[in-house]
Amino acid sequence: MEFDRAHLNQVLWNLLNNAWRHCRSSPEAAHHGFTRANRVELHVIDDGEGVARSCKRSCFEPFFTTFASGTGLGLYIARELCAANGASLEYWTRSGRGFKDPMAEP
């Protein structure tokens, strides 16, 4: 599978911009990429507070924003571009040293 370069650039711009806006600006904010089971995974990780529980189901909806001057389109567009390239975009929360699906039961 090939991912359109311009699409990937836009996805990464949106994700990294959000991570930067919500992080505490510490050296721990990072992105990691690796290959697993014939697929590439890219994790964008920041050290911020995370998405509020009340916003988790809406964060990929068009025009949903918690940022005063935001359009609410960044994550929506990023997810749509991923889907157009046969990829997926998901939000996971940190759980100890790993990650968990925030929609899963506690």
N, C-alpha and C positions, 0 to 999 in steps of 0.2 A: 504494500500500500504506500502511496505517496501522498503527502500532505502539501497542499498548495502553499508555497512560500509566503505569499502576501497574507494569506489567511492565518498561517502560523504566527507571523509577525504581529498581526492584530490581536490574536488570542493572547499571546505573551504580553503585549503592551497592556491590555486590559487587566490581566491577572496580576502582573507585577506592579502596575499603578495602584490597584486596590491594596495589595500587600504593603506597599510603601506607605500609603495613606493611613493604614490601620495598625502598622507596627509601632513598636517603641523605639525604633531606630537603633537596635542593638545588633552586634555582629551575628546573633543567632538567626536573624531573618535570612532565609536562603531559598534556593530552588534546587531540586535534585532530579536528575534524570537517570533512568536505568532501563535495561531490557529484561523482561521476564516472560517466559513462555511465548516466544516469538512475537512479542509486542513491546512497544516502548511506552514507559510510564514517565510522566513528568509531574513532580510534586512541587508546588509553590507553597512555601511554608513561611508564615510570619509569626512574630512573638506577641501579637496583639491579643485583645480580649476575646476575639472570635465573634461570630455572628450571634446576635441575641436569639434566644429560643423562639420568640414570637416572629422572627424574620426568616428562619431557616427554610420554610416551605415556599417563601416568596422571592428569595434572593435571585433566582434566575428568570423571574417574570419581567416582561417588558414594562418599563417606566416605574419599577419599584426601586426606590433609593432611600437611604438614610443620610445622605450627604446633601447639605443645603443647596449646593450649586450643581449637583449631579443630575444626569438625564435619566438614570435608571436603565440605560441600554447596554452598558459595558459587559456585564455578565451574561445578559440575554444574547447579545451578538456573539460573544465568545462561545457560548454553548451551541448556537446555531451554526457557526463556522466549523466547529468540531464535528457536528452531525453531518454537515455537507461533505466532510472529508472522511467519513466512516469512523470517526473517533467519538469519545464521550468525554464529558466534563462533569465532575462531581465535586461536591463540597463534603469534606470529612473533617471531623474535629479530632484534636489530639486527645489521647487517652493514655496517660502515663508516658511510656516511651513509644507507643504505637499510635494508630489511628483507628477511628471507628465511624461507621455510618451514622450521621446525626439523626436520621429518621428512624433508626432502629430503637427498639425499646431499651430503657436504661438498665 
